[in-house]
Amino acid sequence: MAILVTGGAGYIGSQICVDLLALNKDVVIVDDLSNSTLEVVENIELISGKKVHFFQVDLKNKIELDLVFRTFRFSEVIHLAGVKSVNDSIQNPLEYYSQNILGTIILLDCMKKNNVKKIIFSSSATVYGVPEKIPIAESAKTEPINPYGLTKLAIEQLLNALANANKDLSIVILRYFNPIGAHESGLIGEKPLSKPNNLMPFITQVAMKEREYLNVFGDDYDTKDGTGVRDYIHIADLSSGHIMALNYLDDFKGCETFNLGSGTGFSVLEIINAFQRVNGIHLNYRVVEKRKGDVAVCIADIAKAALLLNWRPNKTIEDMCKDSWKIQQMQSVALAKEEGIIIEKRKYELWIPQ
Ligand SMILES: NC(=O)c1ccc[n+]([C@@H]2O[C@H](COP(=O)([O-])OP(=O)(O)OC[C@H]3O[C@@H](n4cnc5c(N)ncnc54)[C@H](O)[C@@H]3O)[C@@H](O)[C@H]2O)c1
């Protein structure tokens, strides 16, 4: 039996695929490459020394998706495919509802028709909206304040309703906090095709001098240094949360929700300082107006995942800063080679699969 990973060529999905292949799982990726490239699939195979089955299919294409389901027998689905920018979702709510909700409905329909009963769904801390209490437990109220968060909550509600209606289903919902870092090889990581949404890609672009300044949105929040505090989680820890969730699904029926974060908060200035310290690089930044809808502090309570999934994050903020910088450098080296630019000053270590 194989595992279907939707969005497996993306930032988080590619790391999960590598980890699944390391466990000798048969992995099938469905991804329309709207925010990723085929090179990622090649790099997943390079890192793991194993083959994946890849299908460039849009989840909304019912006929093609059904063909994939009829070609393989899936034990579980890990569903990551979707669009994820809070700002874009405010500009284009129709696209967000269509990509995320319609795509998921078609996927769930294919699962039903093909008798696949286990799914892990990528949700987001965005479903909490403005938290009333820190750290945020899974039982906290869910009141998203943007269309992206609303699509995630709608899918969560649908999954809960399905589990109520069919006692044979096994569903885990994972609410990610702020994933950063990259695979230790520097071969896969966050490579957004469009403008990045998260702090770390902006930091690495400033470090590469592709951007003049990093904008720090507000420095008068009620936090240790006035800048926003977030719960950053290394991509490797996030991925291991999925592996533990797969184990949990082995003998669980119903629908259970877990936070995946580090359980620790770092301010924007702390991240900037850690990045400078670990990588020996100076970052230009400037404080600008707060963004509408940003909250002061967002930190996960991860006790439930520790207890039921037996999962704990291991990586440090230094690992996150080091690995994020490494992939940015590797990308630049690859790009420079392609363009025939000789670069002598940017150093990177070649990672050799063991
Ligand atoms: N990265 C984060 O900060 C974060 C935080 C919380 C939740 N999430 C969720 O995790 C999931 C993965 O996020 P990511 O950071 O890896 O994003 P990503 O954009 O790197 O990966 C998503 C992948 O899905 C593919 N895709 C998008 N729409 C598709 C469709 N209709 N059919 C098939 N493939 C499609 C894209 O090409 C991309 O490869 C998303 O659902 C996202 O909402 C991400």
The ligand as a MOL file (V3000), in Angstrom:
LIG
                    3D

  0  0  0     0  0            999 V3000
M  V30 BEGIN CTAB
M  V30 COUNTS 44 48 0 0 0
M  V30 BEGIN ATOM
M  V30 1 N 4.2890 27.1470 5.4800 0
M  V30 2 C 3.5360 27.6270 6.4550 0
M  V30 3 O 3.8900 28.6100 7.0870 0
M  V30 4 C 2.2440 26.9390 6.8240 0
M  V30 5 C 1.6600 27.2010 8.0810 0
M  V30 6 C 0.4710 26.5840 8.4080 0
M  V30 7 C -0.1360 25.7160 7.5100 0
M  V30 8 N 0.4350 25.4900 6.2930 0 CHG=1
M  V30 9 C -0.2560 24.6020 5.3640 0
M  V30 10 O 0.6000 23.5300 5.0050 0
M  V30 11 C 0.3640 23.1320 3.6640 0
M  V30 12 C 1.6760 23.1020 2.9120 0
M  V30 13 O 2.2890 24.3670 3.0160 0
M  V30 14 P 3.7010 24.6770 2.3420 0
M  V30 15 O 4.3290 25.7540 3.1360 0
M  V30 16 O 4.4360 23.4420 2.0640 0 CHG=-1
M  V30 17 O 3.1850 25.3390 0.9800 0
M  V30 18 P 3.7570 25.1510 -0.4930 0
M  V30 19 O 3.0780 26.1790 -1.3360 0
M  V30 20 O 5.2380 25.1170 -0.5060 0
M  V30 21 O 3.2180 23.6900 -0.8580 0
M  V30 22 C 1.9100 23.4570 -1.3010 0
M  V30 23 C 2.0070 22.6220 -2.5650 0
M  V30 24 O 0.6860 22.3580 -3.0280 0
M  V30 25 C 0.6580 22.5310 -4.4360 0
M  V30 26 N -0.7250 22.8770 -4.7860 0
M  V30 27 C -1.4010 24.0180 -4.5030 0
M  V30 28 N -2.6580 23.9350 -4.9710 0
M  V30 29 C -2.7910 22.7150 -5.5390 0
M  V30 30 C -3.8430 22.0270 -6.1880 0
M  V30 31 N -5.0330 22.6060 -6.3720 0
M  V30 32 N -3.6330 20.7750 -6.6430 0
M  V30 33 C -2.4280 20.1760 -6.4770 0
M  V30 34 N -1.3810 20.7800 -5.8840 0
M  V30 35 C -1.5660 22.0280 -5.4200 0
M  V30 36 C 1.6750 23.6070 -4.7380 0
M  V30 37 O 2.2040 23.5210 -6.0600 0
M  V30 38 C 2.7480 23.3330 -3.6860 0
M  V30 39 O 3.7640 22.4710 -4.1890 0
M  V30 40 C -0.6430 24.1190 3.0980 0
M  V30 41 O -1.9120 23.5230 3.1360 0
M  V30 42 C -0.5680 25.2900 4.0450 0
M  V30 43 O -1.7840 25.9850 4.1140 0
M  V30 44 C 1.6140 26.0600 5.9440 0
M  V30 END ATOM
M  V30 BEGIN BOND
M  V30 1 1 1 2
M  V30 2 2 2 3
M  V30 3 1 2 4
M  V30 4 1 4 5
M  V30 5 2 4 44
M  V30 6 2 5 6
M  V30 7 1 6 7
M  V30 8 2 7 8
M  V30 9 1 8 9
M  V30 10 1 8 44
M  V30 11 1 9 10
M  V30 12 1 9 42
M  V30 13 1 10 11
M  V30 14 1 11 12
M  V30 15 1 11 40
M  V30 16 1 12 13
M  V30 17 1 13 14
M  V30 18 2 14 15
M  V30 19 1 14 16
M  V30 20 1 14 17
M  V30 21 1 17 18
M  V30 22 2 18 19
M  V30 23 1 18 20
M  V30 24 1 18 21
M  V30 25 1 21 22
M  V30 26 1 22 23
M  V30 27 1 23 24
M  V30 28 1 23 38
M  V30 29 1 24 25
M  V30 30 1 25 26
M  V30 31 1 25 36
M  V30 32 1 26 27
M  V30 33 1 26 35
M  V30 34 2 27 28
M  V30 35 1 28 29
M  V30 36 1 29 30
M  V30 37 2 29 35
M  V30 38 1 30 31
M  V30 39 2 30 32
M  V30 40 1 32 33
M  V30 41 2 33 34
M  V30 42 1 34 35
M  V30 43 1 36 37
M  V30 44 1 36 38
M  V30 45 1 38 39
M  V30 46 1 40 41
M  V30 47 1 40 42
M  V30 48 1 42 43
M  V30 END BOND
M  V30 END CTAB
M  END
